[in-house]
Each structure stands twice: as C-alpha cells, then as structure tokens.
Amino acid sequence: MIQSKDEQKKASVSAKVTPDRLRQIYDILEDEQIPFEAVVKKVGRGIREITIVADANNIDHFKNMLV
C-alpha cells in the first residue's frame, strides 16, 4: 500500500549545540533537498537546541548532520 505524503510517519531528532555550530547546520540545511521542519530554542547561556522533523525514512540523514 502506498501512503500519501500526508500519511507518512514523521520522526524527529534534536541536539544541543553552540551558536557557531548552529550557523554551520543552517548553512548545510540551506541547500537541503529533503523536506524538513526545524525548531530552535535557547536552552542555556550559549546553548541552543535544534529539533528537526522529517519523514521517518529520512531521519537518519538528519541525525548524521547533527553529529
């Protein structure tokens, strides 16, 4: 059975990063072809948490990006 785009399962991955690392991630994501959503929160002094949500079958791609 083929699922429509709206029915595909979503997954998320998050990481706590420095502002410098966050800028590097933004640069990578700017040219990203795989659809995703990203949310960034300040969690401490000089620390940001980025959460990326994408189709479950693509989430490993984003996990590797955040390492």
C-alpha positions as CSV (number, residue, x, y, z in Angstrom):
1,M,0.0,0.0,0.0
2,I,1.3,3.4,-0.9
3,Q,0.9,6.2,1.6
4,S,0.2,9.8,0.6
5,K,2.6,12.4,1.6
6,D,0.3,13.5,4.5
7,E,0.1,9.9,5.8
8,Q,3.8,9.2,6.0
9,K,5.2,8.8,9.5
10,K,7.2,11.7,10.9
11,A,10.2,11.4,13.2
12,S,12.4,13.9,14.9
13,V,16.0,14.3,16.0
14,S,17.4,17.0,18.3
15,A,20.8,18.2,19.5
16,K,22.1,20.9,21.8
17,V,24.7,23.0,20.0
18,T,26.7,26.2,20.3
19,P,25.6,29.2,18.2
20,D,28.7,28.6,15.9
21,R,27.6,25.0,15.3
22,L,24.1,26.1,14.7
23,R,25.3,28.5,12.0
24,Q,27.1,25.6,10.3
25,I,23.9,23.5,10.5
26,Y,21.9,26.4,8.9
27,D,24.5,26.6,6.1
28,I,24.0,22.8,5.4
29,L,20.2,23.0,5.6
30,E,20.0,26.0,3.3
31,D,20.7,23.7,0.3
32,E,18.8,20.6,1.7
33,Q,16.6,18.9,-0.9
34,I,14.8,16.6,1.6
35,P,11.7,18.3,3.1
36,F,12.0,19.0,6.9
37,E,10.9,21.4,9.6
38,A,13.3,22.8,12.2
39,V,12.7,24.5,15.5
40,V,15.5,26.2,17.5
41,K,15.2,27.1,21.2
42,K,17.6,28.7,23.6
43,V,18.2,26.3,26.5
44,G,21.1,27.9,28.3
45,R,23.7,30.5,28.0
46,G,25.4,29.9,24.7
47,I,23.5,26.7,24.1
48,R,20.7,26.2,21.5
49,E,18.6,23.1,20.9
50,I,17.7,22.3,17.3
51,T,14.9,19.9,16.6
52,I,14.4,18.6,13.0
53,V,11.2,16.8,12.0
54,A,11.1,14.9,8.7
55,D,9.7,11.7,7.2
56,A,10.8,8.7,9.3
57,N,12.6,7.1,6.4
58,N,14.8,10.3,6.1
59,I,15.6,10.9,9.7
60,D,19.0,9.1,9.7
61,H,20.2,11.7,7.1
62,F,19.4,14.5,9.6
63,K,20.9,12.6,12.6
64,N,24.2,12.4,10.8
65,M,24.0,16.1,10.1
66,L,23.7,17.0,13.8
67,V,26.6,14.8,15.0
